[in-house]
Amino acid sequence: MRIFDVDERDSSWERDDARYRVYFFGPGHGYSVPGGEPAGYDVRTCDIVEADLIDVLRFAQNEAGTDALYAVALVEEDSEASDGHKRGLIWLTGHDFNDDIDGRTRDVMIERKGRKLISF
């Protein structure tokens, strides 16, 4: 983790309508690929609005329980995308576990499995 002091006046816009996307990876938390076996962990995703990050993390860890991994992303709309794909993700914790992710991210997600990070 790297931390930098900044001038809080350097931002030019704010939003308070965040859309979060929560991914769950594990047995019984998703779907099977039609006509075959899944290539990795079963995946279930849901979007959450009208919540703050603490609420979303609490939901994610409680829903994942002891059997599943989870990741949380901020969903962003890119109105200037030239390829027509306007929706993107900014990963806040974890990553898509079925993607080719680095070992450290994978290890952190596995280590976090079943642990209560938000308890209130």
N, C-alpha and C positions, 0 to 999 in steps of 0.2 A: 504494500500500500504506500502510495506517495501522497503527501499533503502539501498544498501550496496556499499561501496567503494571497488573497485577491482583492480587488476593488469591487465592492458589491454593486457599484453603479455601472458596471460594464455590460449588463444585460439590457436588451432593448424590448423584450416582451415577456409576459407571464401568462400562464394558463392555470385554471383550477378545475379542469374537467378531465383529469387523467383517466385513461383506459389501460388497465393492466391485463396481461395475458398470463395465466398460470398453466404450466405444463406438469402433468404427473406421469411418471415413468415407472412401470412395474406390473406385477401380476394382478389381474383383475381391475386395473384402473383404466383400461382403454378398449381397444378394438383389435380384431384380427384383420389382416389384409384380406379382402375378398378373394377367395379361390386359393389361398395359400397361407403359409405361416408368416408372422411378422418378421421383418429383417432384424429387429432389435427388441428393445423393451416395448411392451404395449404402451400406448400414449393416449392420454385424455387431456383435452385443453378446454379452458373456459376463460371468458373475458369478464372482468369485474369493473364496474363503474360506481360512482358515488361512494367511494371508499378512499382511505388514505393508505399509505404503504404499510403501516403497522397492522391495520386490519387485514390487508391482503396477505402479508406474511403469516399472520396468525391462522387465517383460513387455510393457507397452503400447507403449513406444518400439521394442522389438525386433520385435514382431509387425507394427507399422505400417510398419516399414522406411522407404523413401524415397518411397513412393507414396501413403500414406494419412495422414489426420489421426486423432488420437485424443483422447478425453476420458475422465476418470475421475470417478466419483461414489461417494459413500458411500450405500449403500441403508439406509433407515431404515423401521422399522415403526411406524405410528401407531395404537395401540390405541384411541384416543379419536376417530378420524375418524368423523364423522357421515354422510358420503356413501358409506361402504362401501369407499372406496379407502384401504387401510391402508398400502400401500407407497409410499414417496416417495424422492426423490434429493436429496442435498446435493452440489453440484458442487465437486470438489476442484481440478480443472484442466480447462480447456476447458468445453465446453457441447455440447448437441445441435446439430450444425452445420446440420441441416435446419430448426431452429426459427428464428424471427425474433430473432436475437441482435444485440447492439450491435456496432458496427464495431470497437471496440478488442479485444473478445474474439475476434472473427473474425480480425482481423489477427494476434493473438498465436498463435492456433492454426495459421495458415498459416505464420508465421515459424518456428514450432517444427518443422514438417514435416521429417522426415529428420535432425534434429539429435539427437545423443546428449546428453541432460541428465544421465543416470545412467550412469556408465561402469564401475562396479565390480560 
